[in-house]
Amino acid sequence: MWTSSEPLARLRRFFSVFEAEPQDAGVFRARQLQAMLRLTPAAMAVNVVNAATVCAVSWSQAPATFLLTWLGVITLLSALGLGGWQRARRQPRRTASPRAIRRAVLHAALLAGAWAALPAGLFAALGPGTQFFVGVVVTGMLCGGGFALASVPAAATGWVAVLGLGSAVAMWRADSAVADGVLVMLLLYCSIVVYSVWTTAKTFGARLVAEARAERQDQVIGRLLRDAGDEAPGSAAAAAETEVEVPPAPWRPAGPAPAPAPATGLLDLERLRTHLHAALQAAEGEAVPLVLVVLGLHGHRQLHDARGAAAARGLLDAVGQRLLAAMRPGDTVAGLAGGDFAVLLRGHGGREVAHALAQRLLGVLDEPVEDGCGGAPVALRASAGIALAPWDGADVDTLLNHADIALYAARRAGAGHCRFFAPEMPGKDQRRSALEEALRGVAGRGELRLEYQPQVDAQDGRVRGFEALLRWSSPGHGAVSPAEFVPIAEAAGLMPRIGEWVLREACAQARQWPDAVRLSVNVSATQLAEPGFAAQVATAAQGLRPGRIELEVTESALIDDVDAAVQALTELREHGFRLALDDFGTGYSALGYLRRFRFDTLKIDRGFVRDLASDGEARAIVDTILAMARAMGMSAIAEGVETAEQAQMLRERGCAALQGFLVSRPLPPQAAAEFLAAHEGTAEPPRSQP
């Protein structure tokens, strides 16, 4: 329905050069000014030469004082323009503020005002031949100046408006029979110039936006992504919300990645122990504690796999040097195994000060880091564990171990978090052991159940399929989150049996659905490693068309033994089953897996969907994933869609299917069947949360 606000909205859109993210707007403004300044020397010279020529032609017909004053003003304003050009050359800036644009508009308006004074104040006193000459010069200045300023359309518009107004005053004051006709032509001419300027500027702005998006996508593809391992869900037959947990190890075993080579001021573990022992002895009886912070990088192993040992070591060296640069004299930084660092801080205050210092150290790693081997810079994420001496340990081993336990808790909270050691933290091991024991034989005791979350077509809302999500209600522990019990089951080797139960139950349910509705089932790393897994899936899916079954694997399910995983996936494809790569974009080596094996579906991680409306980088990542999916002939499903705004943005970007609370929460089998019946034949994409 047409509303009165629509013309205004269209007008605002026309007079908007670009719609940019806040971090891009300053860069775009700088590019606008740079494009304008490239023409500044020639433009200022033309202003002075044309003004001098007009003075020479009009000298015998106009007051000399007026002409000389006018020429002086033109020359002064031109000199100011050249001064701005020289400053920009000496100190090029990557960004520009709105104030810089306003200064450019003001200068253009003042220079146009000086030129407008010529016809407005002098035109009527000139002879016909001189009037014709002045009219030609002013017309040329109006058009040439407008297009020279086109990259800053507000300045160009100000130039045309002011100079056009001066010319209109001249025509109004002129005693000529053609004055009215000239005024109409002048208005039409000015309108054409302004329209052309804004059209050209919008094309320029669209190019800036496209270049920024392409650059951001190149960066995303180059590192895909900045670990997000803190949000990387566990594989297995569980909800997409699952997060893989790595239990803390005894202090400090050899990890998969070596400690960084000792650089200037960077200690190894043995030297750290020596320094820590001396610091503990010196601090006895003092009221100010020692602060030990252990920083753990996320995704270092994936980076090691993707770029090689040399790049991984170079990255660790660069991180170590960055941490050293942030320390005070007397503080200590050490490189540990597994891509971790320890920082010993002396003479700091209590917990609040220690927390602020740890957050500052995490902030040090926010800027991308060079790996020293020519690879794209990597934006790292880290977590921090904090232990305070003497309260958390009065000897070296205890303090180190407690800082490591605190780091484990921080890793579970996600990248960017820091945690203090607490005595109750080790008690989690007892719960873990109890849950592991309770999971043994769980598939035969009726404690497991499945819920089904719909996946709908992004354009017309048709139900494309359901994802089976595992739930556990334990008599002794109550409802246990998949984020907690699935990693325990995987570590204990229990997932093959549980996964087999999931396949049987899910396929039995899918047999009750229409043939066009697919079933998605998560698969764990231990299931892929099982001999005969493809045959197990085929047995569970008897009576179902293989193309209806889609098996979802995460990058974590492929890392341990890539060759074995690819072999299992090949066998599954030979049986006709579909394959999906889950949580795509949360690891460094996912692109490598796409090159080694073809998937049918990419599932966009919920973390990117959640930030889609507020984070330009998340939009760039989603755009990149969708572009890759189209280029490689794959479908894309967005997980965690919770708002109509997210759904609309995904539709506009060409995402094939949506999954999340906006569509429906996970449903019990009967409710899933009712949902399917209610939506059968509908053609309306999701608009609001049920």
N, C-alpha and C positions, 0 to 999 in steps of 0.2 A: 504493500500500500504506500502511495506517495505521501510524504510529509513535507511540511514547510522547511524542515531542517536539512533536507537532502541537498538542495542547491548550495547551501552554505558548506556542507560537508564536502561536496565535490570541489567547491572553490578552494577550501583549505587543502585538499589533496593536491590540487593543481599547483598551488603556491608552496608546496613542500618539496624540496630538492631530493631528500632521501629520508628514510626511516631507519635510524641507526641505533645500535646498542650504545649505552653510555660510554663504554670503553672505546668505541669506534668513532663517535661523533667528533671528538677533538682531532683525531687523525684526518677525518674527512674534511673538516674545516681547514686544516693546514694544507691539504691537497688543493682545495678551492683557491686559497690565497696564492699558493705556488703557481698554479696555472695562470692566474691573473698577473702575478709579478713577472712572469717570463716576458710579457709584452710591455712592461712598464717603461723601460728605457726608450723604445721606439715610440710609444704613445706619448710620453712627456716631450720628446723632441718634436713630434708632430704638433703638439699643442703650442709650443713656443714658436716654431716656424710659421704655422698658420696665423698665429696672432700677429707676428711681425709683418707678415704679408698683408693682412687686413689693414694694419696701421699705415703701411706704405701706400696702399691703394686709396685709402680714405683720408690721407693726410691733408689734402687741400679742401676737403668738404666738412671736416669735423674739428672740434676744438682739440688743440694739441694736448692740453692738460688731461682731458678725458682719455685720449688714446694712450698717452704715456702711463697714466695711472692704471688703466686697464691692462696694458701690456705687462706692467710691473707685477700686478696681482697674478696674472696667468703664469708669469715666470716663477714667482715665489711658490705658488701651489705646485707647479711642476717640479721645482727643486725639492719640495717636501716629499713628493711622490718618489723621486729618485733616492732621497735619503732613506725612505722605508725599504726600497729595493736593495740598497747597499747593506743595511742592517740585516735583512733577511739572508743575504749572501754570506755575511760574516758569521752569523749565528743561526744556521738553519734549525728550525724547530719541527719536531715530529708531530706535535699537537698544537692546536690553536684554540683560544677561548672564544666564546660569543662576543666578548669585548673587542677582539681583534677584527671580527667581521663588522662590528658596528663602526670601528674607526675607518675601515675601508669604505663603508657606505657614506660616512660623513665627508671623507675626502672627495669622493666622487660627486657628492651633492654640492660641495663648495666650488669645485672646479666647474661643474655645470652651471652654477649660479654666476660665476665670473663670465662664462661664455654667454649666458642668457642676458647679461647686462648690455651686451653689444647690440643685438636687435631691439631690445626693449627701450634703450635710451638713445639710440643713434639712428635707427633705420629710417624714420620719417624725414630726417634732415639730409639724407643722401640722395644723390641723383639716381635716375633709373638704372644706369649701367652698374653703378657701385652697389645699388640695392640687389641687383641680380647676382653680382659677385659674392656679396655677403650672404645672400640666401643659399647659394651653392655651398659655401664653406660651412655654414651652420648646419645645413642638411647633412653634409658629409660627416661633420663632427658628431651629430646626433646618432647617425647610423653606425659609424666606425667605433665611437666610444661605447655604444651599447653592446656591440659584439665583442669588443676587447675586454669588457667587464663581465661577460656572460657566465663565467665560472662562479661568480658571486652575483647571482641574479638580483638581489636586493640593491646592490650598488648600481647595477645596470639600470634597474627600474628608476632609482633615484636620479640617475644621470638623464635618462630620457624624459622623465616627468618635469624636472627643473628646466632643462633646456627647451623642451616643448612648450612649457608655460611662458618662458621669455619670448619665444617666437610668436606665440599666440597673442601676447600683449603688443608685439610689433605690428601684427596684422590688424589688430583692433584699432590701433592708433593711426594706421596708414590710411590716407585718403585715396582709396583705390576701388574701382568697380569690381575687382576680382577678389577682394579681401575675404568676403564670406566663403567663396569657393575654396580659397587657399586654406582658410581655417578648417573647413571640413576635411580637406585632403591631409592637412597636418595631423588632425586627430586620428584619422584612419592610419596614417603612416606610423605615428607613435605607437598605436595599438598593435600593429603588425610587428614592430620591432620588439616590443615588450613580450608579446606572445612567443615570438621566435626565440628570444633570450631564455625564457623559462622552459620552453621545450628542450632547447639545447642543454640547459643546466640539469634538467631532470634526466636526460640521457647520460650526462657526465656523472650525476649522482648514482644512477643505476649501475654504471661501470664500477664506481668505487665500492658499492655494496657487493657486487659480484666478485670483485677482486679480493675483498676482505673475507667473503665466505669461502672462496677457493683456497686462500691462504690458510684459513682456519681448518678447512677440511684436509689440506695437505699435512698440517701439523698433527691432526688427529690420526690420519692414516699412518703417519710416520712412527707414532708411538703407541697408539690405540690400546689403552689410554693410560693415564697417570695412576696406575695400579688400581684403584678402586677395589683392591683385594679385600678391603674392609667390608665391602658390600657384596663380594662374590659369593653367591649362594652355593651350598653344597649340592652335589648332583644327587643321585639316588632317587628312589620313588618317594619323593617328599615334595612339600610345597616349594614354590619358587623362592620363598622367604628364607630358606635355610642358609646358614653361614657355616663354612668349614672352620673348625677350631683346631689349632695346633697346640697341644698341651705343652706346658713348660718343661724343659729338660733339666736334669741336674747341671749345676754350673760347671764349666761352660763347655759342652762337647764340641767336637769338630763338626761344623755345619757344612752344607752343600756349597757354600761360597767362602773363600778364604778371606781372612782379615786383610784390609788394605795394607799395601806395602808401607813400612814406616817412612813417613815423610817428615820434614822439619817440624819438630814439636809434637808429632803424633806418636803416641805410645802403643806398644803391643800389650797383650794381656799380662805377661809376666812383669813388665815394667809398671803397668797399672797396679798390680798387686803390691809391688814394692812401695810405690807412692802412697797407696791407700793405707798400708800398714804404718808407714811413718806418720801420715796425717792423723790416724786414729790415736797413736801414742801421743802426738803433740796436742791433741784436742782433749785429752783426759782432764776432767774437772772444769772445762769451759762451758759457759751457758749457751754459746752460739753453736748450733749443730753443723756437722759436715753434711753436705747434700750430694748424694750420688744419683745421677740421672742416667738411665740406660735408654737410648733411642733405637727403635727398631724400624728399619725401612720396610715398606710394604711392596711386594711384587718384585723383590730383587732377584729371586730365582727365575721368574719368567723373563726378566730382562737378560739375565745370564744366558738363558736358552736362546733368546731371540737374537742377541747381538754378539755373543761370545764372551770368553773369559777376559780378553784384553779390554773390551769396552766396559765390562762390569767392574774390573779393577780400576780403570781410569775414573769411572763414575764415583767409586768409593773414595778414591784419593781426593777428588774434587769436593766431595761432601765433607771429608775430614778437614781440608783446608778452609772451607767456609765456616765450619764450626770453630776452628782455631781463631779465625779472624774475629769472631763474635765474643771471644773470651777475654777476661781481664788477665793481667799478669798474675801468675801464681795459680790459675785454674788449670786443670788437666783434661786433655781429650785423648781417648784411646780407641783404636779400631779393634773390633772383636770379630769372631767368626759369624758367618750367616748374614753379613750386611748390617750389623748392629754397631753402635758406638756407645761408649761410656764417657760421661763427663763428671768430673769431681770438682765441686765448687766449695771453696773455703771462705769462711767469714761472712756468710749470708745469714739472714734472719730465720724466722720460723716457717711454718707451712705455707702461709700466704705468699711470702717472698719466693719460696722454693717453687710454688706453683706458677707464679708469674715468670720466673726464670725459665722453667721448662716450656711454657707456652712460647716464650721468646725464641728458644732454641728450635721449636717446631716451625715457627714463622721464618727462621733463617732458611729453611728448606723449601719455602713456597716457590721461589723463583726457579725456572728451569735450569738444569745443570748440564754442562757439556761433558761427554764421556771421553774426550781426548782422542777419539779415533775417527772423527769426522761424521759421526752419526748425528741425527737430529737431537736437539736438547730435550732432556727428559724432565718433566714436572713430577717431583717425588712427593710421596705422602709418607708420614711417619707417625708413630705413637711413642709415648714416653712413660717409663716406670720410675718412680721416685722412692728412694729409701733414705731415711735420716739417721745419722749416727749421733749419739749412741743408742737411741730408743729402738731402732729397727735392727740393730746389730752392732756389737762392740768389737767384732773381729772381722777379718777380711772376707772369709767364706760366707759367713752369715749375711753380711751386708750385701754382698754381690748376689747371693741367692734370693734375698728378699726383694732386691731391685728387679731381678729377672721375673719373679712372680708378679710384681706390680706391672711390669711390662706386658705380661700375658693378659692380665685383666684389661689393660689399656687397648691391646690389640682387639680383644673381643668387643670393646666399645666402639672401635672404628678408628680410622685414620684421623689424626689431629687431636686425639684425646690423650690425656695423661692421668695416671692413677698413682696414689700413694699406697705403699704397702700397708696392709691391715692384717692382723693376726688371723682373722677368720678366712682369709683367701685360700690357704692350703686346704681348708675343709672341703673345697669343691672337688678335690680328688676322691673323697669318700662318697660324695653323691654320684660322681661319675662311675665309680666301681659298683655302687648299688644299682644304678640304672642299667649298666652293662649286664649284671646278673639277671635283672628283671626282664631284659630283652631276650634272653635265651629261651627259645621255645615259644615266643610270644605269638607267632603266626598260628599255632595250633590251639591257643587258649581263648580265641574270640575277643582279644583286647584291641585288635587293629580294626580300622574301618577306613573307607574311602569317601571323600567328597569330590564333587565335580564342579569345576569353574568354567562357565561358557566362554567360548571364543567366537566373536561375531564379526561379520563383514563390516569393514569401516564405512563403506558407502551406503549400503542398504539395510544393515542390521540383521541380515540372515544369520542363523546359527551355523557356523562352520564346523564346530566340534566342541569337545570338552577336554580339559586337562584333569587327570586323576591326581588327587592330592592325598597323601597319607596322613592319618591321624592315629594317635595312641592314647588310650585311657587306661592307666595302670591302677590296679586295686590299691597298691601301696603308695603310689606317688601322684595319683590324680591324673589330670590331663597334662601331658608333657609335650612341649613344643617340638615340632620337627627340627627347628634350629638347634635343639639340644640333643635329641636322641638319635638323629640320623648320623651325625659324625661319629657318635659313640658306636653305633651299629657297624659303620664302615670300618672303623679302626679295629673292632673286635672280629671282623670277618663274618658278620651275621647278615649282611645285606643280600647275598645271593638267595638265601632262603626267604627272607622277607620280600625281596623283589619278585621272586617267583609267585608268591601269594598275591602280590599286587597285580601282576599280569593276569592271573587267572580270574580274579575278582573283577578287574576293570573290563576285560574282554567279555565276561559273562553279562555285565551291564550293557556294554555296547551292542550286544546282539539284540537288545530290545529297542534300539534306536533305528531311525530310517537309514537307508544305505548311504545317503549323502553326508551323514554326520560322522566326523572323524573322532578318534580317541587318541589323546596324547598321554604318554606315560614316561616319567623320568627314569633314567637308567644310571646306575652308579658305576664307578671305576671297577669295583670288584665284580660286578655282574659282567661287564665287558670282558674281563679277564677269565671268566669261567669257560672251560671247554664246552662246546655245544650250546652256547647261549642262543644263537640264531635258531637252532632247532627247538629250544625251549620256548621261544617266542612264537614260533610257528605252531607248536602244539597248543599253547594257550589261545591262539587266535583262530583255531579251527572253526570253520563256518563263517568267518568274516573275510571280506575282500582285503588282501594285504594292504592295498592303498589307503584303507581307512585307518590303519594303525600308524601313528607317528611316534617314534622313540626320540626323546629329548636327552641330549648329553651336554654337559658343560665342559669348559676347557679343563677344569680340574680332573675330569674323568679321562682326559687324553694325555695328561702330562706324564704320568708315571711310566707308561710303556706305550709310546705313540704307535710303534709298529704293530703291536698286538691289538691296540684299539682300532687301528685302520683295518686290520684283517677282519675283526669282528663286524665292523660297520660294512665292509664289503660283502660279507656273507648275508647280513641283514638286507642290504639292497638287492642282492641276488634273489632273495625270497620275495621281493616286491614291497617291502616295508619302507615308509617314508622316514626321513631323518631330519632332526632339527638341532641346531646349535643354540643352546640356551644361554641367556645372560650375555649376549654378544657385546663386545666392547669393553669388558671389565678385565681383560688380560692383555699382555704384550704380544703373545704369540698366536692369537686367534687367527690373524691373517694367514699365518703359515699353515694352519689346519685347513683353511678354505682352499689354499693352493694344493694341498695334498689330497683332499677328499671333497667331493661335492655333496653339499647338504641341500635339502629341499626348502628348508625354512630357517630364517634367522629370527631369533626372539630378542627384542630390544630390552635391555635391562631396565627394571623399574626405576632405578636411580636417575637415569637420563630423562625418563618420562615425567618423574616427579618435578624436575627442575626445568621442564620445557618452557614454561611461560615466563620464567624469571631469569634464566641463565643462558646467555648467548652461546657459551661453549657447549652446553647440553644440546641446544638447537643445532649447532654445527655438527656434533657427533651424530645426532639422529639423522640429519640430512645426509651425512657421509654413509651411514649404515644403509639407508634406503637406496642411495645411489649405487652402492656396491651390490645390494640385493638385486636391483633391476639389471645391472650390467651382467651379473652372473646367473640370471634366470631363476632367482629364488624368490619365495614369498617372504614377507616380513610381518611379524606379530609384535605388537607393543604390549608389554606387561605393566601392571600397576596403574592402569588408566582410571583416575578417580574423579575427574572433573570434565564438564562439557567443553571447557576451553582446551584442555589437553586433547580430547577427541577431535575437535575441530582442527587444531593445528596438525595433528597426525593425518587426518583426511586430506588436508590441503597439500601435505607433503607426499601423498601417495602411499601411505602405509596400508597394507592389505587388510589387516584384522586387528581387533582390539580385545584386550582381556583385562579385567580389573573390576573394582567395586562399582564403577559407574555402570557397568553392564550387569553384574551380579556378584554377590559373595559366593564362595564355594558352597555347593548345595549337596544335601544327602541324596541318595539315588532317586527316591520317589519325587523329591522336589525338583531334581534335574529333569526328570521325565515331564513333570508339569510345566516347567519353564519351556521345554522344547515344544510341547503341545501348544502353549500360549503364543509362542513366537513363530510357529510354523506358518509360512506364507506371508509373514509381515515383510514390509519393505521400508522400515523406518530406522535410521541409525540411532544409537543411544543418545539421549538428550539430557537425562537427569538421572541422579543416583536413585536406585530402587530402595 
